[in-house]
Amino acid sequence: MNLLPDLPTVNLLGHDALDLGIVAVFAVVYLGMFLGGLPRLKLDRSGVALLGAIAVIAITGQPVEDAARAVDLPTIVLLFAFMVVSAQMRLGGFYTAVTRRVGAMPLSRRGLLAALIAVAGAMSAVFSNDIVCLAMTPVVAQLCLQRRLDPVPFLIGLACAANIGSAATLIGNPQNMLIGSVMQLPFGGYVRQALPPVALSLALLWLWLAYGPGASHVQAPEALRPTELDPDDAAPLDPFQTAKGLLVAGALMLIFLFTDWPRDVAALVGAAVLLLSRRLHSSHVMGFVDWQLLLLFIGLFVVNHAFERTGLASQAVAWLAGHGVHLADPGPLLVVGVALSNVVSNVPAVMLMLPHLKGEAAGVTLALVSTFAGNLLLVGSIANLIVVDLARKSGIEIDWRQHAVTGIPVTLGTLGLVWGWLSWSA
């Protein structure tokens, strides 16, 4: 994460008052991360982070260009580029076609669960878990209702599989992109470390859903009927656009695995190639870019950097180390990572922890732990909330209790697998 030089700032407050103001803004921003907004204000997490950044700039009196240096631009560029790649695949009908192809297979309930978990996990490793959930949820819900299968286990499995699968690479989710960029983790080295626990965790998820407590209830309620898909979700497969997107995504994966080219630059070139189209208007593709998430990152970069400069975070980490608790050690990192990820969400949690970690092992552990922790509670991951919201539009209600029956044991089991694998491979 970029560190600002100690440039002169224009502020009318004393040093202590300035630090107090920054701490107050930081506390309000992270309260917003916890609550999903601020009480009585129509602000979501992105709005809170943006206003927090503005407040920090105003309090410190630093020039805007100096505050901008706190933003890790390679992370923002990489995130934007893969949003464009994912938009290409969705508009080309790829996600819908793959999901329908799986649903058309003559599989048993357990076989269908296994296939959907594998597909969601694999696609999330390349195209981002949130996008995969956004595209697959309506189709999975429709397929389950057509087969008269209870859709809830399938939809919860989709969310959990997308979260788990996204941990396999440094491009599968926003927090992994951030960790890979800031800590300069090698793409291939990370995949080799992450793939075994991810594969085992997907298998564990299937075992729980196929043979766990809820496996005996397989019939969909009689009141539920398949609904029509939105036009974007029902788009027919466009072989050319899909092939174009797959070619770019495959080329980027090869570049990341076998070259030292900057990942952000390569991804940006790939996005530019996809935007050069005679069929898909650039404004349509850009409409699928999650600008809110990009603003969230930018705002948190500025707020977190200002808080780091107060020295309070470093003092807290030093105090813990003085009492034998070293944040970079696997045990404390796992506990703190899981706790923070479920309190303020995994992206803000990773931003808080990154300045105090060093080394590839710590980066791999943080990426796996912060991602797997998103399955613990319904509010622990944006992917979970996307599935729940889209399921509700199909008349399917998924509450926190239903999610917890799968989320809690699966998260504890997968974190145990991560701990065992990292301990064995160390």
N, C-alpha and C positions, 0 to 999 in steps of 0.2 A: 504494500500500500504506500502510495507516495506520501512523503513527509514534506511539509512546507518548511522552507528556510525561515529563520527568525528575522523576518522583515519588520520594519517599524510599522505600527498600526496607529490609527487615530482613534483613541477612546478617551472618554471623559471620566472613566471610573478608575478607582484604585485597583491595584493588582488583585487584592482579596475580593473586592466587589465584582471584578470582572470574572474571576473564577466562579464565584457564587452564581452569577448570571448564567454562565455557560452550563454549570451543573444543573441549574433549574430547567433550562431548555432541554438538556439531555434527558432529565427525569420525565418531563412532560412528553417528549417524543417517544420514549420507551414505554410510558404508560399507554400511549396511543397504539404502539405495536402490540401490547398485551390485549387491549380492549378491541382492537380493530378500528379504532377511531377515538374521538373525544366526546364525552357526554354533552348532549344538547347542541352539538355542532355537526353540520353535514360534511364531515371529513372522514375519509378512509385513511388507511395506513400511508398511502402515497401522499395525500394532502398534508398529513401531519408531518411527514419527513421533509416535505418541501418547505412548509412554513417554519419548521425548526431550523433548516439551513438558512433561510432568510433572516430569522431572529439572531442566529449566531453571527452572520455577517454584519448585521446592524449593531449588535452589542460590542463586537471586537473592533469595528471600524475598519476592517481590512478591505482592500480593494477586491472586487469581484473576481478579477483574474487570479489573485492569490488563492482565494477560496476554491477556484476551479482546479487548482493544482492538487487539491486533496482527492479529487475524483480519479479513480484508477481507470483511465480511458480504455486500455485494452480490454478490460472486462465489459465495459459498456458496448464497445464495438463488437466483440464476440457474441454477446447476448443479442444484440440487434441483428447481426448477420444470420444467426441460426433461427431467429424468429421469421426472417424472410424465407429461409429454406423450408421451415415447417409450414409456412403459409402456402408455398408452392405445392407441397405434397397434399395439403388439405384441399386446395382448389382443384388439383388434378384428380381428386376422388380416390387417392391412394388408401387413406385410412379406412374409409367406408368400404371400399372394395375388399381389402384384406379381411376386415371384420366379418363381412358377409360371406366371404369364401370359407372362413373358419366355421361360421354358423351353418353353412350348407353341408358340412361334412357329416357323415352318418356316425356320430359319436354319442356315447352315453353321457349322462350328466357329468360324471367325473372326468371323462375324456374331454368334453367341451371346456370344463374349468381349466384343465391342464393346458389346452391349446390357447385359450384366451390369455391365461397368465403368461405363458411363454411369449406370445406375440406382443402383448402390452409391455412386458419387460424388455424385450429386444428392441422394439421401436423407441421406447423411452430413452434407451442408452444413446440414441443418435439424434432423435428429433424433439427431445424435451418431454418430461412427464406431464406437464400442464397441458400442452398441445394435444398429446395423445389422449388424455382423459376428455378433453373438450370434444375431440372428433369421435371417439369410440363410444362414449357413454350412451348417446341416444340410440345408436345402432345395437349395442349390447342389450339395452332395455327392450327394444323392439323384438330382437331375436328370442330372448327369454320368454316374453309374453306369447309369441307365436308358438313356441314349443310348450307352453303352459308350465314353465319352470319358474320357481320363485326367483325373481331377479335380484333380490337384495344381496345374497352371497356373491353373485357374479359381479355386481357393481362394486361392492366393498373389495372383492378380490382384484378388480380392475384398478382401483385407486392404490391399493397396497402394492400390487405388482408394478405399477408405473413408478411409484416411489422407489421401490427396491431396485428395479432395473436401471433407473436413471443414475444410480450410484456406480454403475460399471465403468463409466467414462468421465472425463473432465468436461464434457459438453452436455451431459444428460439433464442437468438442472442448473439454475442460476448460482446456487451456492458452490457447486463444484467448479463452475467457470471462474468464480471469484477466487477460490482457493488455488486453482491451477495457475491463474494469472499472477496473483500476488506472491505465491511461494515458488513460482517457476518450476512446477512439478513436471517431470517428463511424462508425456502422454502414454507412451508404451509401457513405461515402468509402472505407472499408476494402474493401467488396465490389468497387467499381470498380477498385481497385488489385490485388486478389487474383484476381479471376475470370479474366483472361487467362492468367497463368501456370498456374493450376489446370487450365483447359481444355486448354492445350497439354501439360501434364504427363500428363493422362489419355490424351491421344492418343499420347504417347510410350510410356506403359505398354502400350497396346494394340499398338502397332507391335512392341514387344519380344516380347510374348507370342505375337503372331500370326506373326511372321517371324523371331524370334530363334533361338538355338541349340536350344531345346527344342521348337520348333514342329513338327518332323517326327515326333515321337512323340506320337500322338494317341489311341491305343487304351488303354482301361483294362485293367489286369491281370485275367486270367480269374478269379482267386481273389476279386476284389472283387464284391460284390453289394449292391444297394440295401437299406438298413435302414429300419425303421419310425421315424417321427418321434415325438419327445416330444409329449405332448398340447398343450403351449403352442405348439410350433412347427407343429403340424398343425391348430390351431384354424381352423375355417371363417371366411370373411370375414363380419363383422358390419357391414352397410352403415351402420347408424345410428351405432354407436360409431366406425367409421372416419371417417364424415362429420363427426362431432362433433370428433374429434381434428384432422382436416384443417382444419376451420373455425377452431379455436383457433390452430393453428400458422400458418395463413395470416394471420389477424388480427394475430398477434404480429409476423410478418415485415413487414407493412404499417406497424405502429406503429414498429418499429425503423427502417425505411427513411425514413419521411416525417414523423415527429414527434420531439420532444425529450423525450418521457416517459421516466422512468427505466426502463431495461430490466429491472432486477430486480423492480420493483413490477409492471410490466405482465405479466411472465412468471408471477409469483406469483398474480396474479388469474386468469390463464389456467389455471394448475394447479388453482386452487380451483373454477373452472367445471367442469373435467373430473372432479373428485372428487365433485361433486354428481351422483350417478348412481343409478338404480333397478335397474341390471343388474350393474354391476361394483362389488363391495364394495371400500371404501377400503383395507382391509387387504391385499387381493389386489394392488391397484395399487401400494400402498406397498412391497409385497414385492419389486417390481422396482427400487426406488430403491437405488442403490449407496452404502449407508451407509459402507462401508469407504473409498470414495474421498473422501467428505466428511470423514471423520476424518483421512485422509491430508493433505488441504488444511489443516485446522485445526491439526494437529500441526506441519506444516512452517511455517505462518505464525508460530507462537510461537517455534520454534527459530531460524528465519531472522532474525526481528526481534531476538532476543537476541544473535545473532552480529553483526548489523549494528551494534548499540550498542557492541560492543568496538572498533569503528573499524578492524579489521584488513582488512575487505573494501575499505573506502574507500582505505586506504593502498595496497593492492595495485593498485587501479585507477589511483590517482594515480601510482604507480611505473611502471606500463605507459605511461601518458600521457607521463611524463617521458622515456621512451625511444621516443616516436613512435608507440606503439600505442594508438589511441583506440578504446575498446570500442564506441562508438556509430557508428563508421565501418562501412560495409557489409562490407568485407573481413574485419576482425577479428571483427565480429559474426557473420558467416556461419561462420567457422572455429570460434570458441568455441561458438556455438550448436549446431553439428553434433556437436562433440566432447562437450560436456556432456550433450546429449540422449541420446547413446548410452552414456555412462558411468553416469549416475544416473537416466535416463529424462527425458522432455521436461517434465513438470510440475515436478519439483524443479529442473531446469535453468533453466526460465523464472523460477521464484521467486528463484533466486540472482542472475539477471541484471537483473531488472526495476528494482531500486533505483538502478541505475547508468545507466539509459537515459532519454532525454527525446526528445519529438517524435514526430509521427505516422509519419514515415519509419522511425524505429528500431522502432516498434511493429509496423508492417506487416512489416518484414524479419524480426523475431524470430518473429512468428506463422507466417510461411511456412516459415522455415528450421527451426524446432523441430518443426513438424509433418511436413515432408517428410523430415527426418532420421530419423523413426521407421521408415522403410522400409529403412534401410541394413542393419540386422541383425535377426535374428529376435526378439531380446530388446529391440529398440529401441522397441516400441510394445505397449501392452496389447491393441490390436486384433489384432496378429499372433498373440499368445499365445492369444487367444480362438479364433481360427480353427484353430490347431494343436490345441488341446485338444478342440474339438468334432469336428474331422476324425478324430482318433484314436478317438473314440467310434463313428464310422462305419467303423472299420477302415482308415482312410487315414493313413499316416505321412508327415509332412512334417518333415524335419530341417533344420538350419541351412545345410547345403550347398545343398540344393534351393532354399531361400529366397534364399541369397546370389547364386545365378545370375541371379535377377531383381532382388533388392533392391539390390545394389551398383550395377550399371550404371544402373538406373532412378533411384536416388537421386542419383547423380552427374549424370545428364542433367537431372533436374528442378531440381536446385540451380543448374545452369548456366543453365537457362531463367529461374529467379528472378533470378539475377545480371544476366542480359541485359535482362530486362524492367524491373527497378528502375533499372538504369543508364540505359536509354533514356528512361524516364518521369520521371526526376529533373529 
